[in-house]
Amino acid sequence: MHDAGWSAFIRMLAYKAERYGRTLVKVGRFEPTSRTCSACGAVDGPKPLNVREWTCSACGSVHDRGHNAAINLKTAAGWAVPACGARQDRE
């Protein structure tokens, strides 16, 4: 990654997505995906990286930071079907 750089990687990814009829969705670098509650949408304050689990002050949901961010990215991308085309029956 360091040799090619992120912009080159994104260009290649966009090319591949277009080539195979897929849509590349980019989420902003500073989007607070790990601190936005995936249950209610409330944005909690900044947390140090060593905080791996947190409780939403608005609805009380307990979140694993990485799993919560993945749910928020999935929602932001509007995924109805994963890239491989498999059914999406499970979380």
N, C-alpha and C positions, 0 to 999 in steps of 0.2 A: 504494500500500500504506500509506503513512504516514497518509493521510486516514481510511481505513476501519479500520486496525489489524488485527493478526493474528487476534484473536478473531472479528471480523466476517467476515474472509476464511474462516476455518475453518467458521463457521456456514453461510456460503453454499456452501462446498465440500461440507459434510455434506448440505445440502439437495439439491444437485444430484446427489450420489451416490445418495441415497435415491430421488430422482425417477426416475433412470435404472436403478435396480436394481443399483447398485454398492455395494461396501463401502469405507468410508473407514477406513484403518488409520493411527493416529497413533503415531509413534515418539517416545519421550521426548526432550526438548530436550538433556539431558545424556548421552544414550546415546553411548558411545565408538565410533561406527561407523567413524571414519577410523583408529582405532588398534587395532581388533580384527581379527586375522588372518582373512581370509575363507576360508583354506585349513584352518586347524586350530582356530580359535576363541580362541586365546590373546590376552589383552589386553596390549598393550605400553604403556609409560609415555607420559606427555604429551610432545608435540613442539611446537616453535614452528611457526607457520603457514607459514614459509618452507621447511620440510622437506616436499617434495612426493613423495619416494620413500623408502621404508624397508624394511628386511629384518627379518622376524619372527625373534626370538631363540629361539623354540621349534622352528620347523620349517624356517627358512631361506628361506621364500618371499619374493620381492621384490615389493613392492606400490607402485603409484601411489596416493597418498593418496585422491584423488577417486574413482577407479575402484573401489578397495577399499571405500570408504564406500557407493558405489552398490550393490555386490554385497551388502553387509551389510544395507542398507535393503530391498533386494529380498527377501532371506531373511527378515528380521524381519516384513515384510508378508505373507509366505506366498504371494507371487504365483505362481499356476499359469498364468494367462493375463493378458496386459496389458490395460489398461482398454479399448483399442480392440477387443479380441476377436481380434486376429490371433494366428496360431500363434507360438510362442516357440521357434524352432529355433536361434537364435544368441545369443551373449552380447552 
